[in-house]
Amino acid sequence: MSIEKLKSEEFNELFEAILSLDSVEECYKFFDDICTINEIQSISQRLQVAKMLKGGLTYQKIETETGASTATISRVKRCLNYGNDGYNIVLNRICPTTEKESL
């Protein structure tokens, strides 16, 4: 999805709300209120898949360890390769020692 298609006042408010959180505990509280557990798990799973792809793991290993479908793994890989660099920005900040470049 193009970033331009996302941009709206409603999305800006959501992202500003997320950026206003001061701790992991506040994130737990906010996301528990705003998302279902399945939505949070899906987002978390995608981040783990991206981390594992950047680490050079195979689809089979990622599927086994995360339970993600090959379709999800493929979508995350496509985002790593051709997306807006969002995964790379976050992963470089939370896991700066990940040596593998985007696939």
N, C-alpha and C positions, 0 to 999 in steps of 0.2 A: 504494500500500500504506500502510496506517495505521502510524504509528510504534508504536502500542501492540502491533500484531501482531508487530513486529520485536523488541521488548524481551525479552531473555533473558540469562542469565549468559554464554552462549557469545558472543553479539553484543557484550556489554559487554567481554569479554576481547579480542575482535578490535579493537574501537574503542580500547580502552586500549593495546593493542599498537601500533596506528598512531600514537596520540598520543605514545607513548614515543620515537618515532624523532626523531633530532636533526638530520638533514640530508637533502637530496635524495638524496645518495649512499646513505644508509641506506635510504631509501624504495625506490630501485632494487633494492637487495639483497633487502629483505623481499618486495616485490611480485614480483620474479623467482622467489623461492622459493615464494610462496603462490598465485600466479596463473599461468595460461598467458599467452603473449604476446597471444593473441586477446582474452582477458578484459581485460588492461591496455589494449590498443588500443581496445576498445569503451568502456571507462570514459573514457579520454582523449578519444575522439571525441565522446561526449555532453557533456563539459565544453566542448569547442570549439564545438559546436552551440549550447549555452546562451549562450556568450559572443557568438557571432555573432547569435543572435536578439535578445539585449539590445542589440546594436549596430544593430539595425534591418535586417539583411540579409534578403533574400528566401529562400524555401525553395530556389528554383532555384540561387541563388548558393551557399548553404550546401551543397546536395547536390553541386554541382560541385567546391567547394573541399575538402570533407571526405570525400566518398564515402558519407556517411550516407544511408540510405533516407528517403523522405518519412515513413514510419511512425516512424522514430527521431526525426526532426525534430519531428513532431507530438507524440510522447510527451514530449519535452523541453519543448516549448512548453506543454503541459498542466501539467507540473510547475512551470514558471515562473509560470504563472497561478494554479494551484489546489493546488500542492503544499505542502510543509512549509517552504518558503523556504530550503531547503538550498543550491540553486544560487546564489540571491541573496546569501546569507551569504558563501559562498566567493568569488564573483565580485567582490563589493564589497571584499573584502580583497586579492585578487590583482590586480584591475584597477579601482582606485578612480575612475579617470577615465571609466569607462563612463557616459555621460550618459543613455542610453535607459532608461526605467523598464521594469519587467516588462511584457511584452505581454499 
